[in-house]
């Protein structure tokens, strides 16, 4: 049995972070749309990015293909 997915598995895209985006969380696409709507209501710009192999920490490299097909990263920044 594998360990549960930890949010630190994908620390975020350095270029987006440098551009002022804040990495909020790693989630499945359906939940991402729910949280994106809530962030928008709170006045944030929202970016939902597909997970890419380069986004995954070394500790989770062995399951990168599964993560990339199943999860997205949610970023926000003040509008």
N, C-alpha and C positions, 0 to 999 in steps of 0.2 A: 504494500500500500504506500502511495506517495504522500508526501507532506502537502498540506493545503497551500494554495498559491498565496504568496505574501506580496503586499503592495510594493515592496522594495525590489521585486523581480525586474521592474522596469523603471529606472530612476528618472527618465525623461530625456528629451532631445535638447542637448546643450544650446543649439542655435535658437530654438524656441524660448528657452529659459533666458537667454541673453537678450531676446527681443521683448522681454517683459511678461511673457506668459508664465503662469504658475501651474505646475503639474498638480492636478487635484487627485486623480485616482485612476487605477486600472480596473476595467470592468468589461462585462459583455456588452455588445452593441445595443441590445434592448434597454438595459439599465442606463447606458450612456445617454440615450435620448431623453429619458426621464430626468436625469440629473442636469442635462444641458438646459432643459426647459426651466428648471428651478433656478439655475444660475442666471439665465437670461432675465427671469422675473426679478431677480435681485440686482439687476443692472450690469451684469458682466457680459463681456464678449466671450464666446465659447468656441473652442476648437476641439473637435473629436477626431483624433488621428489613429489610423490603423497601426497596430504594433508592427515594428520591423525588427529583423534579427539584431540590428545594431542597437536597438533600444533595450535589449535584455541583458541583465547582469551576468557575469561569468558563472555565478552559482546556479543559474537556470538555463545555461546553454544547451544542455542535453534535451530539453523539451521545447526549444525555440519554435520548431515547426508547428506544434500544437498551440502554443501561446499565440503565435502570429495569426493563426486562423480563427481563434476563438475570443480574442480580447482587443480592446481599444484603450487608448489613453485619453483622458479628458483634461484639457487645459483651460484656464480662464485668465482674463486680465480685465481690469477696470475699463469700461467703455469711455 
